[in-house]
Each structure stands twice: as structure tokens, then as C-alpha cells.
């Protein structure tokens, strides 16, 4: 069995080595096909990663929708009751105290949700990117090794995320000021509405661009010696020329996420159906969600290799394999000189 697996690994190594220069020609469907092929070829390790990290991530996401709705429904009910209660009465005071407690619980729950969502998202990204890098180098890989490296890689991703978060916050504030200013100065006239729509479309385009750069920067942070703002700058340079393909895949994933969320809300959260039907629909949403998350993480790593190939940056597999090792319990990231040892020309 081990001999067969080793032979399979070697064949994959030969194919990927031969096709390194050809990766640049992968388009939308080519990246989708390559991502699916990687998942199915290495279903065991990806199943283990999914079970450990992506399952909890998917469950938390769906549970958050249900719990948030329940908490907010209670808040609206008590707020409505408060509006019809005489100010200063004992009932008014009691309802006010209950509302304060409910709002506190709501925001504490939101804070806990986003904290766990961020941690699991970054851990999942670390695990998938590292796994694919090992596959790419035909390196022996096990679930134990992946989980031992992930916490160390995760720290680099946190820095990159914080930088992207700051950039998004600044971008949103500036965009909000610009959009509100256009409404204030031009009003809701035909010209004002037209300009607002154009500005809003430009805002969405910019937001998608920043998101794409961040996702690619996450892969850069794992595989190269740069992270944080430097990883964002490197990602910005890499994505040039493949922006259209990356954006198309990103929008496809967004549509899948939105579709799953709508299905869960309509079929589980708000549906006046039996508990059995809600369980079936909820389970279906859970299955779809973890598959989409896994596919998205694999696809963004494939896009990284496609971008490297597009810019004629040949990746030395032996150097990459060496730097993926764990030395003395510390993760050694791939240095830029190792992933840009030479530029080949087609």
C-alpha cells in the first residue's frame, strides 16, 4: 500500500513539474478543474483537515445565523412591549433591565462568534495551503504533521489579516464619506442618483480587489518569508494579469455562500415547517457549506501557483520542500529567493 502511494506521489510530482510553466494558461474552468482534482486525489488528508477545522467552522457559521435570529427576536419583542408600557412603572424598569441584558448577550455572542470564526478560518487556511504545498513538492504528508505546523503558520496569517482589516476599514470610511457627500451635495436628482450608483459600483469593485489581494496574501504568508503589509504588496503584484479569473472565482464562491445562507434562513430559521424538515435542510446546508469552504481554500492556493507561473517565477520544488519542514519545532517559511530563483521564458 505504501509502495503504491509513493508511486502515485512520484507520478503527481512528474506531472506537476512538467506543467509548472503551463499553469499560467489555466483559466476559470481550468482552475476549477485543478482544484477539484487535487481534492479528490488527496481526499484522505483533506477529509481529516475538514473534520478537524472546516466542520467546526461551517457549524459555527450556520449556528450563528440561528442563534442571532433567536436573540434578536427576543430583543424586538421586549422592545415592542417597552414601547407600550408606561414610563416610570415597575414593569417599564424591569423590561429596560431585560433589554439591557439581552443587548449585552447579543453583542457578546457576536464578539465570540467573530473571534472563533477568525481563528478557525485562519487555521483552515494554514492547513490547506501547507497541505497543497506538500503535495506540490511530492513531500510525504500526514495529518499529524499538518496540525503541528498549522499553529506556527497561523501567527503569520494573523498579522496579514490585521493589515488587511485596517486597509478595509480605512477604505470603507473613505468610501462612506464620498458616497454620503455625493448625496449631500447632489441630492436625489437623476444626476445625483446616477453618480451615486457609479460611485457605489466603483466601491464594490475596489472592495472585491482588496479581498482578492488579501486572500492571495494569505497564501504568500504561508509559503514565503513575507507577511503582513509586505505580503499584501507581493500579492498585489502577483495578481496582475489574472485579476479577471480570480474575481470570477471569488464571485462564484460568494454566490455559493449567499445561496447557502439564504437556503438556511428560508428553510430553517424562518420556515413554518416541522422540525424534521428543518433538520434535513440544515444538514444539507452544512454539507454544501463545508464543501464550498474547502474548495475555496484549495482554489486560492491554485491561483497562487497560476499567478507565479504567469509572471514566469519558477518555484524550486526542492527549496520549497526544505522550507516546509519543521526544524526544532519551528516552522521555517519559504524565502522569496527560493520561489523566484529564476525567471523562465516561454
N, C-alpha and C positions, 0 to 999 in steps of 0.2 A: 504493500500500500504506500509506504514512504517512497519507494523507488518510483512508483507511478506518479506520485505527487511531485517529486523532484524533476522528473522528466517533463511533466506538464509545466512546471515553473520555468524550466530552461527554454521550452518552446515559446512561452509567452515572452520571455526575455528577448529571444531572437526576433520575434515579430515586432515587438515594441522598439527594438534597436533599429531595425530596418525602416520602420515607419516614422522615426523621430522627425525627419525632415518633411515627411508627408502630413504631419499633424496640422501644419499651417493651412492646409487646404480643407480641413474639416469645417463644414458649415453648420447650420441649425440642426438638420436631421443627422448629420454625421456625429455631432457631439452627443445628441440624444442616444444614438445607437451605441456609441462607445461607452457611455455611462452605464447603460443597461447591460452591455456585455461584461463590463467589469464587475457589476453587482452579482450577476448570475454565475460568472466564472469563479468568484470567491464568496459564494453565498454563506459558507460556514462562518468565516471571520466577520462578515458584515451582519450576519444573524446575531452573533454574540455581542457585537458593538450595539446593535439595535436594541437587543434585550436589556443591556446594562444602562444605556444612556438615552436612546431615542424613544423607547417605550415610555419611560417616566416623563420625558419632555412632551410627548403627544398627550399623555393622560392629563398632565398639569394644564396644558393649553385648553383642552375641552372642559375639564372640571372648573377652570376659572370662569368660563362663559356661564355655566350653570349656577355656580355659587354667586357670582356677581349679580346675576339677574334676581336671585332669591333675596340677597341683601338689599338691592336697590328697590325691589318691590315692597319690602317691609318699610323702607325709608319713605317711599311715596305714600304708602297707606297711612303711616303715622303723621306725615306732614299734612296730608289732607284732613285728618282728624284734628290736628292742631289748628288748622285754619278755621274750623267750625267750633272751636272751644273758646269760651270767654277768657280774655286775658286777665291774669292775676289769680285765677281759680287754682285749686289744688290739682285738678285734672290737667290744667294747662302746664303747670310746673312739672308734673310727672311726665307728660308727653315730651316736654322740652328736654328733660334729662334722658329719656329713652332715645330721642332723636340724636342727641349729642353722642351717646354711647354707640348708636348704630352707625353714625358717620365715622366715628373713630375706628370701629371694627372694619368698616368698608375700606378706609384708606390704609389701615394696617394690613389687611388682606391683599390689597393691590401692591403694596410695597413688598410683601413676602413673595407674592406671585412673580413680580418682575425680577426679584433677586434670584429665585430658583430658576426662572426661565433663562436668565442671562448665564448663570453658572452651567446649566445643562446644555445650553446652546453652544457655548464656547468649548466645553468638554467634548461634545459630539463632533464639533468641527475639528478639534485637535485629533481625535481618534480616527476620523475618516481620512483626513489629509495625510496623517502619518501612515495609515494602512496602505493607501494608494501609492505613496512614495516607496514603500517597501515592495509593493507589487511591481512598480515601475523598474526597480533595480533587481528584480528577481531574488530579493532577500528573504530568507526564512523569517516567517512572521507567526506569532501566536497571540492569542487574546491576552495572556498574562503580560507579554512584552508591551503590547499596545497600552494596556491600563497602567503600566509602570512609567511609561514615557509621558502619557497624557497630562498628568498634573503639572509637570515641568514645562511642557509646551503651552499649557493653558495660561500661565503667568504672562507670556509674551502676547498672547491674544487679548488679555485684559487691557494692556497698555494701548494696543491698536484700537480696541473698542472705545476706550475713553477718549482718544483723539478724534475718532470718527463721531462720537457723541457730541463733543464740543463743536466740531465743524457743522454738524447737522443743526444744533441749537442756534448757533450764530446765523446760519443760512436761513432758518425758519423765522428768526426775529427780523432779519433784514427784509425777507420776503413779505412778512406780515405788515411791516411799516410801509413798504412800497405799495402793496395791494390796498391797504386802508387809505393811504394818501391819494391814490388814484380815484377812489370812491369819494373822498372828501372834496377833492378839487373839481372832479368832472361830474359827480353825481350819478344818477341812474338814467341819464340820457342814452340815446342809441350809441353815440360815440363813446361815452363813459363805459357802458356795458361791454362794447366791443374791445376796448383797451384792457378792461379788467379780465376778460376771457383770454386775450392774448398773453397777458402777464401771468395768468394762472397756469396756462399751458406751458409757458417757459419755466415757471416754478416747478411744475411736475417733472419736466424734462431734467431740470437740474437736480431734483431730488433723486430721480432714478439713477442719474450719473454718479452722484455721491455714494449711493447704496452699492452700485456695481463696483466702484473703486474700493469701498470698504470690504466687500466680500472677497475680492481678489487679494486685497491686502492681508486678509486673514490667512490665506494660503501662503503668501510671501513670508508672513511672520513665522510660520511653522518651518518652511523649507530653506529660508535664507537667514543671513545674520543681521537682518534689519527688522525692526518692528516699530510700532507707534507711527509718528508722522513720516519717518523715513520709508516705512512700508507703504504708506498711502501714496507718497511721491513715486515710489517704484511701481506701484500698481497703476497709477495714472499713466505712466509711460508705457507700461506693458499693454494696457487695454486699447491703446490707439491702433486702429485698423481692424479691430474685432469688436468694436462697440455695438454695431448693429446686431450681430449674432448674440452677444452677451445680453443685450437688452431684450431681445426676443425670448430667450430662455428665461430670463428673470420675470418678464411679464407673464409667460406661461405658468411659472411656478406661483406667481401672485394670484392668477386666475384660479388655480387649483386650490390654494389656501382659502380664498374668498368663497369659492364654491362649497368647500367642505364646511366652513364656518356657517354659511347660510343654511346648508342642509341640516346641520346640527341644531341651529336656532329654530328653524321651521319645524323640524321633525321631532325634536326633543324638548327644547326649552319652552316653546310657545304652543306646541301642538296639543290639541284637546283629544289625545288618543290614550289607549291603555298603556300601562307600564311596560308590558311585554313588547309592544311595538317600539316604544321609546328605547328600550334596551337594545333591540335589534338595530335600529337606526344609529344609536350611539356607538355600538360596536363597529358598524360599517364605517362610520366617520373616523373612528380610531384607526382602523386598518388602512384606510386611504391616507390618513394624515402621516402616519409613521413612514409609509412608502414614499410619499412626496418629500418629506424631510430628508430621508436617506438619499433619494435621487438628487435632490437639490445640492446636498453637500458633495456628492460624487461629481456632479456636473460642474460645480465651481472649481474643483481641483483639475478636472479635464480641461476646462477653459484656460487655466494657468499654463498647462503644458502646451496648449494650442497657441497661446499668446507668445510663449517663449520661442516656439518653432517659427511663428510668423515673423518675429524680429530676428530670426537667424541666430538665436542664442542656444548653442548646443549644450545640453546638460550632460556632464560627465557622470555616468552611472556609478562608476567605482567610487568617485569622490562623494557622491550623494549617499551611497550605501555606507561609507565610512562615517559620515557625519550623522547618520540616523542611529548609530549605535549609542548605547548608554555606557558612558565611561565613569567608573567610580560613583555610580548613582546619579550622574549629572547628564542632562541632555545637551549634546553639542550641536548647535544649529549649523546648517549648510552655509558656507560663506559665499559671498557674491562672486568671488573669483572662481569658485568651483562650478557655479551654474552659468558662468559666462567665460569659460576657458578659451573659447574661440567662437568666431562668427563664421558660419559656413555660408556659402553662396550657392543658390540653386541655378 
